[in-house]
Amino acid sequence: MGYFVPVTPGTRYVSVGGAIACDIHGKNHHLSGSFAQHVESLDLIGPDGTTRTLGQDTDDFWLTAGGMGLTGIITSAVLRLTPVETSLMSVDTERVPDLHTLMRRMRESDDDHTYSVAWIDTLASGRALGRSVLTRGEHASAQQVRHRRRGGALPAEPRLTAPPYAPGWLISRPTTKVFNEMWFRKAPAHRVGEITDIPAFFHPLDGVAGWNRLYGRRGFVQYQFVVPDAGEQAMVEIVRRLADAGHPSFLAVLKRFGPGNRAPLSFPMSGWTLAVDLPTHPGLRTLLAELDRIVVAAAGRLYLAKDSRLDAETLSAMYPRLDEFRAGLRRLDPDRVFRSDLARRLDL
Ligand SMILES: Cc1cc2nc3c(=O)[nH]c(=O)nc-3n(C[C@H](O)[C@H](O)[C@H](O)COP(=O)(O)OP(=O)(O)OC[C@H]3O[C@@H](n4cnc5c(N)ncnc54)[C@H](O)[C@@H]3O)c2cc1C
Protein backbone atom coordinates (compact mmCIF):
# COMPACT_ATOMS: atom_id res chain seq x y z
CA MET A 1 0.00 0.00 0.00
CA GLY A 2 1.25 3.50 -0.81
CA TYR A 3 0.05 6.99 -1.69
CA PHE A 4 -0.16 8.97 -4.93
CA VAL A 5 -0.66 12.69 -5.52
CA PRO A 6 -4.37 13.45 -5.92
CA VAL A 7 -3.75 15.39 -9.17
CA THR A 8 -0.72 15.07 -11.44
CA PRO A 9 -0.05 17.08 -14.61
CA GLY A 10 1.68 15.73 -17.74
CA THR A 11 5.12 16.13 -16.16
CA ARG A 12 6.38 15.14 -12.74
CA TYR A 13 8.83 18.08 -12.66
CA VAL A 14 6.53 20.50 -10.82
CA SER A 15 6.65 21.85 -7.29
CA VAL A 16 3.73 21.87 -4.84
CA GLY A 17 3.87 25.70 -4.86
CA GLY A 18 3.60 25.79 -8.65
CA ALA A 19 0.79 23.21 -8.60
CA ILE A 20 -1.25 25.39 -6.21
CA ALA A 21 -0.38 28.70 -7.90
CA CYS A 22 -1.67 27.37 -11.25
CA ASP A 23 -4.36 25.19 -9.63
CA ILE A 24 -3.28 22.44 -11.98
CA HIS A 25 -5.52 19.70 -13.35
CA GLY A 26 -4.87 16.11 -14.41
CA LYS A 27 -6.52 13.35 -16.39
CA ASN A 28 -8.91 12.84 -13.47
CA HIS A 29 -10.38 16.36 -13.36
CA HIS A 30 -13.84 15.12 -14.42
CA LEU A 31 -14.07 13.18 -11.13
CA SER A 32 -11.51 14.71 -8.76
CA GLY A 33 -11.32 18.41 -9.61
CA SER A 34 -8.09 20.40 -9.53
CA PHE A 35 -5.07 20.42 -7.22
CA ALA A 36 -6.24 23.09 -4.75
CA GLN A 37 -9.34 21.06 -3.91
CA HIS A 38 -7.03 18.47 -2.28
CA VAL A 39 -5.03 21.02 -0.27
CA GLU A 40 -6.28 21.30 3.32
CA SER A 41 -4.10 24.30 4.15
CA LEU A 42 -1.06 26.19 2.94
CA ASP A 43 1.53 28.51 4.45
CA LEU A 44 1.95 31.80 2.59
CA ILE A 45 4.62 34.48 3.07
CA GLY A 46 2.88 37.77 2.31
CA PRO A 47 4.36 41.08 1.11
CA ASP A 48 5.19 42.18 4.68
CA GLY A 49 7.30 39.03 5.21
CA THR A 50 4.97 37.35 7.71
CA THR A 51 3.68 33.82 7.22
CA ARG A 52 -0.01 32.94 7.48
CA THR A 53 -1.64 29.52 7.40
CA LEU A 54 -4.67 29.55 5.12
CA GLY A 55 -7.41 26.91 4.96
CA GLN A 56 -10.09 26.32 2.35
CA ASP A 57 -12.51 28.35 4.50
CA THR A 58 -10.62 31.60 3.74
CA ASP A 59 -10.92 33.85 0.68
CA ASP A 60 -7.13 34.27 0.60
CA PHE A 61 -6.66 30.51 0.11
CA TRP A 62 -8.77 30.71 -3.06
CA LEU A 63 -7.01 33.88 -4.28
CA THR A 64 -3.71 31.98 -3.92
CA ALA A 65 -5.03 28.87 -5.70
CA GLY A 66 -4.67 29.74 -9.38
CA GLY A 67 -3.27 33.15 -8.35
CA MET A 68 -0.05 32.67 -10.36
CA GLY A 69 2.20 33.47 -7.39
CA LEU A 70 0.86 37.01 -7.00
CA THR A 71 -0.49 36.68 -3.47
CA GLY A 72 2.87 35.61 -1.95
CA ILE A 73 5.19 32.66 -1.60
CA ILE A 74 3.78 29.26 -0.64
CA THR A 75 6.28 27.56 1.68
CA SER A 76 4.35 24.43 2.66
CA ALA A 77 1.00 22.73 2.25
CA VAL A 78 -1.06 19.95 3.78
CA LEU A 79 -2.36 17.63 1.04
CA ARG A 80 -4.90 14.82 1.01
CA LEU A 81 -3.24 11.95 -0.90
CA THR A 82 -4.79 9.05 -2.78
CA PRO A 83 -4.13 5.56 -1.34
CA VAL A 84 -2.93 3.10 -4.01
CA GLU A 85 -2.25 -0.63 -3.75
CA THR A 86 0.54 -0.64 -6.38
CA SER A 87 2.62 1.81 -8.41
CA LEU A 88 1.25 0.40 -11.66
CA MET A 89 -1.66 1.41 -13.88
CA SER A 90 -4.30 -0.64 -15.65
CA VAL A 91 -4.92 1.06 -19.00
CA ASP A 92 -7.63 0.73 -21.64
CA THR A 93 -6.89 2.12 -25.12
CA GLU A 94 -9.11 2.55 -28.14
CA ARG A 95 -8.69 4.09 -31.57
CA VAL A 96 -11.53 6.49 -32.42
CA PRO A 97 -12.24 7.42 -36.06
CA ASP A 98 -13.38 11.05 -35.65
CA LEU A 99 -14.04 13.89 -33.22
CA HIS A 100 -17.82 13.44 -32.92
CA THR A 101 -17.41 9.76 -31.98
CA LEU A 102 -14.66 10.69 -29.52
CA MET A 103 -16.75 13.34 -27.75
CA ARG A 104 -19.72 11.00 -27.59
CA ARG A 105 -17.55 8.20 -26.10
CA MET A 106 -16.09 10.58 -23.50
CA ARG A 107 -19.49 12.09 -22.62
CA GLU A 108 -21.03 8.63 -22.20
CA SER A 109 -18.30 6.81 -20.31
CA ASP A 110 -15.61 9.11 -18.85
CA ASP A 111 -17.31 8.94 -15.46
CA ASP A 112 -16.66 5.17 -15.36
CA HIS A 113 -12.88 5.81 -15.43
CA THR A 114 -10.69 7.65 -12.93
CA TYR A 115 -8.30 8.94 -15.61
CA SER A 116 -9.21 9.74 -19.20
CA VAL A 117 -7.47 11.61 -22.02
CA ALA A 118 -7.41 11.52 -25.81
CA TRP A 119 -4.56 12.22 -28.20
CA ILE A 120 -5.90 13.88 -31.35
CA ASP A 121 -4.37 13.88 -34.82
CA THR A 122 -4.80 17.60 -35.61
CA LEU A 123 -3.66 17.11 -39.22
CA ALA A 124 -6.46 14.66 -40.07
CA SER A 125 -9.31 16.29 -41.99
CA GLY A 126 -12.59 15.56 -43.77
CA ARG A 127 -14.34 12.50 -42.36
CA ALA A 128 -11.27 11.73 -40.22
CA LEU A 129 -11.30 15.16 -38.53
CA GLY A 130 -10.24 14.69 -34.92
CA ARG A 131 -9.39 10.98 -35.21
CA SER A 132 -7.82 10.03 -31.96
CA VAL A 133 -6.53 7.53 -29.45
CA LEU A 134 -8.55 7.47 -26.23
CA THR A 135 -6.72 6.24 -23.13
CA ARG A 136 -8.35 5.49 -19.81
CA GLY A 137 -6.65 4.28 -16.66
CA GLU A 138 -7.02 3.12 -13.06
CA HIS A 139 -4.42 2.46 -10.38
CA ALA A 140 -3.82 -1.29 -10.67
CA SER A 141 -4.91 -3.36 -7.69
CA ALA A 142 -2.56 -5.84 -6.00
CA GLN A 143 -4.79 -8.61 -7.35
CA GLN A 144 -4.38 -7.39 -10.95
CA VAL A 145 -0.59 -7.44 -10.77
CA ARG A 146 0.00 -10.33 -8.40
CA HIS A 147 2.54 -11.90 -10.76
CA ARG A 148 4.50 -8.65 -11.27
CA ARG A 149 6.80 -6.33 -9.38
CA ARG A 150 4.57 -3.73 -7.69
CA GLY A 151 6.90 -0.97 -6.61
CA GLY A 152 9.86 1.10 -7.73
CA ALA A 153 8.29 2.01 -11.08
CA LEU A 154 9.56 5.60 -11.14
CA PRO A 155 12.73 5.92 -13.24
CA ALA A 156 15.30 8.26 -11.73
CA GLU A 157 16.42 9.78 -15.03
CA PRO A 158 14.98 10.30 -18.55
CA ARG A 159 15.78 7.42 -20.92
CA LEU A 160 16.47 9.56 -24.04
CA THR A 161 17.95 13.00 -24.70
CA ALA A 162 16.86 15.34 -27.51
CA PRO A 163 19.62 16.84 -29.69
CA PRO A 164 20.66 20.37 -28.55
CA TYR A 165 19.29 22.07 -31.69
CA ALA A 166 16.96 19.93 -33.75
CA PRO A 167 16.86 20.77 -37.48
CA GLY A 168 13.81 22.77 -38.62
CA TRP A 169 12.52 20.01 -40.93
CA LEU A 170 12.11 17.61 -38.00
CA ILE A 171 8.77 19.16 -37.06
CA SER A 172 7.43 20.08 -40.48
CA ARG A 173 3.99 19.27 -41.89
CA PRO A 174 5.15 16.17 -43.87
CA THR A 175 7.13 14.62 -41.01
CA THR A 176 4.37 15.33 -38.50
CA LYS A 177 1.77 13.83 -40.84
CA VAL A 178 3.82 10.64 -41.04
CA PHE A 179 4.36 10.60 -37.27
CA ASN A 180 0.65 11.12 -36.56
CA GLU A 181 -0.31 8.41 -39.06
CA MET A 182 2.08 5.96 -37.39
CA TRP A 183 0.97 6.93 -33.88
CA PHE A 184 -2.68 6.40 -34.78
CA ARG A 185 -2.07 3.05 -36.51
CA LYS A 186 0.26 1.77 -33.81
CA ALA A 187 -2.49 2.19 -31.18
CA PRO A 188 -4.62 -0.92 -30.65
CA ALA A 189 -8.14 -0.74 -32.06
CA HIS A 190 -9.33 -1.74 -28.58
CA ARG A 191 -7.22 -3.08 -25.73
CA VAL A 192 -8.31 -3.50 -22.11
CA GLY A 193 -6.30 -3.84 -18.90
CA GLU A 194 -2.75 -3.27 -20.16
CA ILE A 195 -0.45 -2.90 -17.14
CA THR A 196 1.97 0.04 -17.42
CA ASP A 197 4.05 2.06 -15.00
CA ILE A 198 3.21 5.54 -13.72
CA PRO A 199 5.64 7.50 -15.97
CA ALA A 200 4.40 5.75 -19.14
CA PHE A 201 0.80 6.63 -18.34
CA PHE A 202 1.11 10.09 -16.79
CA HIS A 203 4.47 11.58 -17.83
CA PRO A 204 5.63 10.17 -21.19
CA LEU A 205 7.42 13.42 -22.18
CA ASP A 206 9.63 13.21 -19.09
CA GLY A 207 11.28 10.19 -20.72
CA VAL A 208 12.94 12.49 -23.29
CA ALA A 209 15.25 15.04 -21.67
CA GLY A 210 15.04 18.41 -23.48
CA TRP A 211 11.99 17.34 -25.56
CA ASN A 212 11.20 21.04 -26.03
CA ARG A 213 14.36 21.42 -28.16
CA LEU A 214 12.82 19.12 -30.79
CA TYR A 215 10.97 22.23 -32.02
CA GLY A 216 14.23 23.81 -33.15
CA ARG A 217 15.56 27.31 -32.45
CA ARG A 218 12.21 29.05 -33.02
CA GLY A 219 10.51 27.06 -30.31
CA PHE A 220 6.80 26.44 -29.91
CA VAL A 221 3.64 27.74 -28.25
CA GLN A 222 1.34 25.59 -26.20
CA TYR A 223 -2.25 26.71 -26.70
CA GLN A 224 -4.71 25.39 -24.10
CA PHE A 225 -8.31 26.47 -23.77
CA VAL A 226 -11.54 25.19 -22.23
CA VAL A 227 -15.07 25.66 -23.54
CA PRO A 228 -18.21 24.82 -21.55
CA ASP A 229 -20.38 21.85 -22.53
CA ALA A 230 -22.67 24.20 -24.46
CA GLY A 231 -19.65 25.28 -26.53
CA GLU A 232 -18.99 21.84 -27.97
CA GLN A 233 -19.39 23.21 -31.50
CA ALA A 234 -16.57 25.69 -30.80
CA MET A 235 -14.26 22.75 -30.02
CA VAL A 236 -15.17 21.14 -33.35
CA GLU A 237 -14.60 24.46 -35.14
CA ILE A 238 -11.14 24.93 -33.54
CA VAL A 239 -10.03 21.39 -34.42
CA ARG A 240 -11.21 22.10 -37.99
CA ARG A 241 -9.28 25.41 -38.12
CA LEU A 242 -6.12 23.67 -36.88
CA ALA A 243 -6.50 20.95 -39.54
CA ASP A 244 -7.19 23.53 -42.28
CA ALA A 245 -4.20 25.65 -41.24
CA GLY A 246 -2.02 22.53 -41.35
CA HIS A 247 0.29 23.69 -38.56
CA PRO A 248 2.27 20.59 -37.64
CA SER A 249 1.48 19.35 -34.14
CA PHE A 250 2.14 15.89 -32.83
CA LEU A 251 0.94 16.70 -29.35
CA ALA A 252 -2.71 17.62 -28.94
CA VAL A 253 -4.77 16.28 -26.06
CA LEU A 254 -8.47 16.54 -25.33
CA LYS A 255 -9.86 16.14 -21.82
CA ARG A 256 -13.25 16.49 -20.23
CA PHE A 257 -13.40 18.73 -17.17
CA GLY A 258 -15.79 18.50 -14.24
CA PRO A 259 -17.02 21.62 -12.40
CA GLY A 260 -14.62 24.43 -11.45
CA ASN A 261 -14.04 25.68 -7.89
CA ARG A 262 -14.14 28.89 -5.80
CA ALA A 263 -10.82 30.30 -7.08
CA PRO A 264 -11.52 33.35 -9.30
CA LEU A 265 -8.56 32.66 -11.62
CA SER A 266 -8.74 28.86 -11.65
CA PHE A 267 -8.81 27.58 -15.23
CA PRO A 268 -11.05 24.47 -15.26
CA MET A 269 -14.82 24.64 -15.78
CA SER A 270 -17.30 21.91 -16.79
CA GLY A 271 -16.67 21.21 -20.45
CA TRP A 272 -13.88 20.35 -22.87
CA THR A 273 -10.22 21.35 -22.86
CA LEU A 274 -7.72 21.01 -25.68
CA ALA A 275 -3.96 21.52 -25.22
CA VAL A 276 -1.93 21.67 -28.42
CA ASP A 277 1.78 22.30 -29.01
CA LEU A 278 2.37 24.39 -32.14
CA PRO A 279 5.82 25.21 -33.52
CA THR A 280 6.41 28.96 -33.86
CA HIS A 281 5.61 30.01 -37.42
CA PRO A 282 4.93 33.39 -39.12
CA GLY A 283 1.16 32.79 -39.43
CA LEU A 284 0.69 31.38 -35.94
CA ARG A 285 -0.11 34.64 -34.14
CA THR A 286 -3.00 35.40 -36.53
CA LEU A 287 -4.38 31.87 -36.27
CA LEU A 288 -4.28 31.92 -32.46
CA ALA A 289 -6.00 35.33 -32.34
CA GLU A 290 -8.82 33.80 -34.42
CA LEU A 291 -9.01 30.83 -32.06
CA ASP A 292 -9.13 33.23 -29.07
CA ARG A 293 -12.22 34.86 -30.60
CA ILE A 294 -13.94 31.48 -30.98
CA VAL A 295 -13.10 30.62 -27.36
CA VAL A 296 -14.47 33.97 -26.07
CA ALA A 297 -17.66 33.64 -28.15
CA ALA A 298 -18.21 30.19 -26.57
CA ALA A 299 -17.73 31.62 -23.02
CA GLY A 300 -14.48 29.69 -22.65
CA ARG A 301 -10.97 30.69 -21.57
CA LEU A 302 -7.24 30.09 -21.92
CA TYR A 303 -4.98 28.54 -19.28
CA LEU A 304 -2.62 31.15 -17.78
CA ALA A 305 0.00 28.51 -16.91
CA LYS A 306 0.54 28.03 -20.65
CA ASP A 307 0.02 31.60 -21.84
CA SER A 308 2.64 33.97 -23.23
CA ARG A 309 0.59 36.06 -25.67
CA LEU A 310 -2.89 37.10 -24.38
CA ASP A 311 -3.70 40.78 -23.76
CA ALA A 312 -5.57 42.27 -20.79
CA GLU A 313 -8.76 42.96 -22.75
CA THR A 314 -9.10 39.39 -24.05
CA LEU A 315 -8.32 38.03 -20.58
CA SER A 316 -11.17 40.00 -19.01
CA ALA A 317 -13.55 38.63 -21.65
CA MET A 318 -12.47 35.12 -20.60
CA TYR A 319 -12.42 35.33 -16.78
CA PRO A 320 -15.71 36.83 -15.49
CA ARG A 321 -14.36 36.99 -11.90
CA LEU A 322 -11.19 38.87 -12.79
CA ASP A 323 -12.25 42.03 -10.94
CA GLU A 324 -12.75 39.97 -7.79
CA PHE A 325 -9.16 38.70 -8.14
CA ARG A 326 -7.79 42.21 -8.77
CA ALA A 327 -9.66 43.59 -5.74
CA GLY A 328 -8.26 40.77 -3.61
CA LEU A 329 -4.70 41.59 -4.75
CA ARG A 330 -5.18 45.31 -3.98
CA ARG A 331 -6.17 44.33 -0.44
CA LEU A 332 -3.41 41.73 0.07
CA ASP A 333 -0.53 43.52 -1.65
CA PRO A 334 -1.37 47.23 -2.11
CA ASP A 335 2.26 48.13 -2.96
CA ARG A 336 2.52 45.31 -5.48
CA VAL A 337 5.57 43.66 -3.98
CA PHE A 338 4.79 40.49 -5.96
CA ARG A 339 4.89 41.23 -9.70
CA SER A 340 5.65 39.16 -12.80
CA ASP A 341 5.86 39.74 -16.56
CA LEU A 342 2.54 37.91 -16.87
CA ALA A 343 0.91 40.23 -14.29
CA ARG A 344 2.23 43.34 -16.08
CA ARG A 345 1.10 42.13 -19.53
CA LEU A 346 -2.36 41.13 -18.30
CA ASP A 347 -2.81 44.00 -15.87
CA LEU A 348 -3.45 41.63 -12.97
C1 LIG B 1 5.27 18.72 -20.19
C2 LIG B 1 4.28 19.52 -19.37
C3 LIG B 1 3.03 19.01 -19.14
C4 LIG B 1 2.11 19.74 -18.37
N1 LIG B 1 0.88 19.21 -18.16
C5 LIG B 1 -0.02 19.87 -17.42
C6 LIG B 1 -1.30 19.32 -17.13
O1 LIG B 1 -1.63 18.21 -17.56
N2 LIG B 1 -2.15 20.04 -16.34
C7 LIG B 1 -1.80 21.25 -15.84
O2 LIG B 1 -2.61 21.85 -15.13
N3 LIG B 1 -0.60 21.80 -16.09
C8 LIG B 1 0.29 21.15 -16.86
N4 LIG B 1 1.52 21.70 -17.09
C9 LIG B 1 1.82 22.99 -16.50
C10 LIG B 1 2.45 22.85 -15.12
O3 LIG B 1 1.76 21.90 -14.33
C11 LIG B 1 2.33 24.18 -14.37
O4 LIG B 1 2.90 25.22 -15.12
C12 LIG B 1 2.95 24.16 -12.97
O5 LIG B 1 2.59 25.32 -12.30
C13 LIG B 1 4.46 24.10 -13.03
O6 LIG B 1 4.97 24.03 -11.72
P1 LIG B 1 6.39 24.64 -11.33
O7 LIG B 1 6.65 24.23 -9.93
O8 LIG B 1 7.39 24.32 -12.39
O9 LIG B 1 6.03 26.19 -11.34
P2 LIG B 1 6.73 27.38 -12.14
O10 LIG B 1 6.66 27.11 -13.62
O11 LIG B 1 8.02 27.68 -11.52
O12 LIG B 1 5.71 28.56 -11.78
C14 LIG B 1 4.38 28.54 -12.26
C15 LIG B 1 3.62 29.63 -11.51
O13 LIG B 1 3.53 29.24 -10.14
C16 LIG B 1 4.06 30.26 -9.31
N5 LIG B 1 4.77 29.60 -8.20
C17 LIG B 1 5.71 28.63 -8.29
N6 LIG B 1 6.13 28.27 -7.06
C18 LIG B 1 5.43 29.04 -6.17
C19 LIG B 1 5.42 29.15 -4.74
N7 LIG B 1 6.22 28.39 -3.97
N8 LIG B 1 4.59 30.05 -4.18
C20 LIG B 1 3.77 30.83 -4.94
N9 LIG B 1 3.74 30.77 -6.30
C21 LIG B 1 4.56 29.88 -6.91
C22 LIG B 1 5.01 31.07 -10.19
O14 LIG B 1 5.10 32.40 -9.72
C23 LIG B 1 4.30 30.99 -11.54
O15 LIG B 1 3.31 31.98 -11.64
C24 LIG B 1 2.46 21.00 -17.85
C25 LIG B 1 3.74 21.52 -18.08
C26 LIG B 1 4.65 20.78 -18.83
C27 LIG B 1 6.01 21.37 -19.06
The ligand as a Gaussian input file, in Angstrom:
#p B3LYP/6-31G(d) Opt

LIG

0 1
 C        5.268000      18.715000     -20.187000
 C        4.281000      19.521000     -19.369000
 C        3.027000      19.008000     -19.138000
 C        2.108000      19.741000     -18.369000
 N        0.876000      19.206000     -18.162000
 C       -0.019000      19.874000     -17.423000
 C       -1.301000      19.322000     -17.129000
 O       -1.630000      18.210000     -17.558000
 N       -2.151000      20.040000     -16.338000
 C       -1.796000      21.247000     -15.837000
 O       -2.612000      21.847000     -15.127000
 N       -0.600000      21.804000     -16.089000
 C        0.289000      21.148000     -16.864000
 N        1.515000      21.695000     -17.094000
 C        1.823000      22.994000     -16.496000
 C        2.453000      22.853000     -15.115000
 O        1.760000      21.896000     -14.334000
 C        2.327000      24.183000     -14.372000
 O        2.904000      25.220000     -15.122000
 C        2.948000      24.159000     -12.972000
 O        2.586000      25.323000     -12.301000
 C        4.463000      24.096000     -13.034000
 O        4.967000      24.028000     -11.720000
 P        6.389000      24.645000     -11.326000
 O        6.654000      24.225000      -9.934000
 O        7.390000      24.323000     -12.395000
 O        6.032000      26.187000     -11.343000
 P        6.729000      27.380000     -12.137000
 O        6.660000      27.110000     -13.616000
 O        8.023000      27.684000     -11.521000
 O        5.710000      28.556000     -11.777000
 C        4.381000      28.539000     -12.260000
 C        3.619000      29.630000     -11.505000
 O        3.526000      29.242000     -10.140000
 C        4.059000      30.261000      -9.312000
 N        4.766000      29.605000      -8.204000
 C        5.707000      28.630000      -8.295000
 N        6.134000      28.274000      -7.064000
 C        5.433000      29.040000      -6.170000
 C        5.418000      29.153000      -4.739000
 N        6.220000      28.389000      -3.973000
 N        4.589000      30.054000      -4.184000
 C        3.774000      30.828000      -4.942000
 N        3.741000      30.771000      -6.296000
 C        4.559000      29.880000      -6.909000
 C        5.010000      31.070000     -10.186000
 O        5.105000      32.400000      -9.723000
 C        4.305000      30.993000     -11.535000
 O        3.311000      31.982000     -11.637000
 C        2.462000      20.999000     -17.850000
 C        3.743000      21.515000     -18.084000
 C        4.648000      20.783000     -18.835000
 C        6.014000      21.370000     -19.065000

